[in-house]
Amino acid sequence: MKERLVIPEILDSLPHENPEARRSRRDLRRVNWLMGNYRWVRDRILGSAVDEWFEIGSGEGRLSFLSGLGGMNFTGVDFAPRPDEWPESWSWIQGDLFEALSGEGSEMRSGCVAVLFLHHFKTPELRKLGEIMNRRFVNLVFAEPARYRLFRLLAYALFPFVNRVTRHDMQVSIGAGFRPGELTMALCLDGDWMVEESVHWLGGYRLEAWRVET
């Protein structure tokens, strides 16, 4: 598993209300809970001085649980429609990620969050996304699959508890995941970023980056 292999996932091809898609999204909520992804994201956000955030690939709007903490504003970006639980005071952009982020407006004040999303992109797309991040954001918080054979084996332990879409997509996600150093290089983050990376023992790759004051 030395090289990333990005191939289509079944969930991405299913209509939003398809029963298998709905079941797979429930499976993903459990996987995220087991990996502690949103707990880690919460801690990173609460430890940041940034209060204006974009979540890319927001899906079902799982970050809505942060609305009760106050003092922060989120904009969700996804092809999926705005979830019912997404706070009314928060923005939602339904559409293309690159179009949504390419406009003016952040003035280098915002942060960007992604949870199990960036592994869908091949290197040229990540490079294009990195150009936007270098221009728009001051804090990055990403939780993605870690690409190691051990985590492929661990994923088999979940097979009895998830549907056939999730079984397929978990293995694809791991194969498209990241090892330390790879995502930073793919995004071509410029020299103004300080980066911390880690690998969680249940298969998560995590990256936090923030701009260094100059």
N, C-alpha and C positions, 0 to 999 in steps of 0.2 A: 504493500500500500504506500509506496514511496510517492507516487504522483496522484494528484486529485483527478477524479473522474466525475464530471458533472453530466448527469443524464436526467431525463424527465422523471418526475415523481407522479404517481397516479393521482394523488389528491389535487394537484394543480390542474388536472384535466377534467375534473368532475364539477358539475354545477354546484353552486353554493348550498342548495337545499337537498342535494342528493343524500339519501339515507346513509350510504357508505361514507360519504364525505362528513356528514354530521358525526357519525360514530368515530371516524378517524380524528376529528378535531377534539373529541372527548378524550381519546387515547393520548393525544399530544399534550392535553392539559395535565394528565397524570404523569407523563414523561417529564414535563417541565417541573412538576412538583417534586418528583423523585430526584431530579438533578439539582433542585434548588435554584433554578435560573432566575426566577422573578424575585426571590429573596435577595439574591446577590445583586440584581439590578437595583432593587429598592435601596440597599445599603450604599451602593455607589452613587445613586442620585441624591440621597439624603446627605451624603458627605461632600457634595459638590456645591460650589457657589452659584451654579447656573440654575435659573428657575424657569427658563423657556426651553422646551424640549420637543424634538420631532421623534416619533417612533415610526420607523419604516417597516413595512410588512406587518402592520398592526393586527390584521386578522380579526379576531373576536374582541379586540380591545381589552386584553387582560390587564393592562396597566391602569385601568379605571380604578383599581383598588387604592391607588395613590391619591385619589381625589380627596379623601378624607383627611389627608395630612396637611392640606392647605399650602398656599404660597407658591404653588407651581402650576404652570400651564403647559398642556401637551397638545400637539397636533398629530393626529394619526394619519398615516398615508398607506393606502392599500387599494387594490382593485375591488375588494369586498365592500358591501354597503356599510354605512355607519351602524355599529352595534347599538342595541337599545340601551345598554348599560353605560355607554360612553357619556360622560358628563356634558350637559348642555353648554356649559361655559367653555368647553374645550372644542377645538376645531377638528374637522375630519376632511381629508381630501381623498375622494374616490377617483382613482385614475393612475396614470403612469408615474412611477417614482421619479424618473429623470426630469420629466416636465414639471412635476410638483416642486422639486428642489432647485431647479435651474433659475427660477426667478429671483428678483431682488427682494430684500426685506430683512435678512437676519442681522446684517452689520456685525458679524463675528461675535454674537452674544449667545447663540443657541447651542444646545447639546443634541446629540443624536443617539438613539437607542435602537438596537436590533436584537431580536431573540429568535434563534433558529431560522434565519432568513438569508444571510449573506452567502451561505453555502450554495444557494441556487444559482449564483452567478459565475460565469467563466471569467478568466483573468482580464480580457479586454473590457468587459462590463464593470468589473471591480475597479479597473484603472479609471474609467470614466466617472464612476461614483466617487472615487478618491479625489478627483479634480474638484468636484463639488464640495466635498468635505473640507479640503484644504482652504476653500474660499469662504465657506459658510459657518463652520462650527468651531467651538472652543473646547468641547468635551465629547468624547466618544465612549459608549458603553455597549459592548457586543458580547453575546453569549451564543456560541455555535457548537456544532459537533466537533469532537476531536477525532482525527483520522488515525486510529491505531487498530491493529488486528484484534487486540484484547477486547476492545469495545464492541467489535462485531460479535465476538463470542458472548459477551455479556448481554447483548441485545436479544439473543436467542432465548434467554430466560424469560423474556416478556411475551414471547410468541403466543402462549396459551391464553393470554389476557387481552390481546388486541386483535383487530380485524385484519383481513388480508391486505387492505390498503396500507395500514400502518406497518405490517410486517415487511412489506416490500420497501416502503419509503424509508424506514429506519436504516436499512442496510445501504440504500442509495445515499442517504444523508451522510452517513459515516464516511462513505467513499468519497464524498465531495467536501468533507470537512477540512479542518486546518490543523497544522502543527505550529508551535511557536515560531514566529518570524515570517510565516508565509502570508498572512493577511496584511500585515504592515507593508510588506514588499509589494503585494498585489495592488493595494490601494495607492501606492507611491506617496505615502504621507511625507510631507516635507520636513525639514530639519527643525521646525518650530514645535514639534510634538515630543512630549515625554510619554513613553509607552510602558505599560505593565501587562504581562501575559501570564496565564496559568492554565493548568490542565486539571480538571476535577476528576476524582477517582471513578466517578460513574460515567465518564465519557464526555464531559463538557470542556470546550476550549473557551477561554474568557480573555477579553482584551479591554483594557481601559486606557484611554489616551487623553491628554489634556495639553493645551498650548502653554508653552513656557513664556513667562513674561519677559519681554525684551525692552 
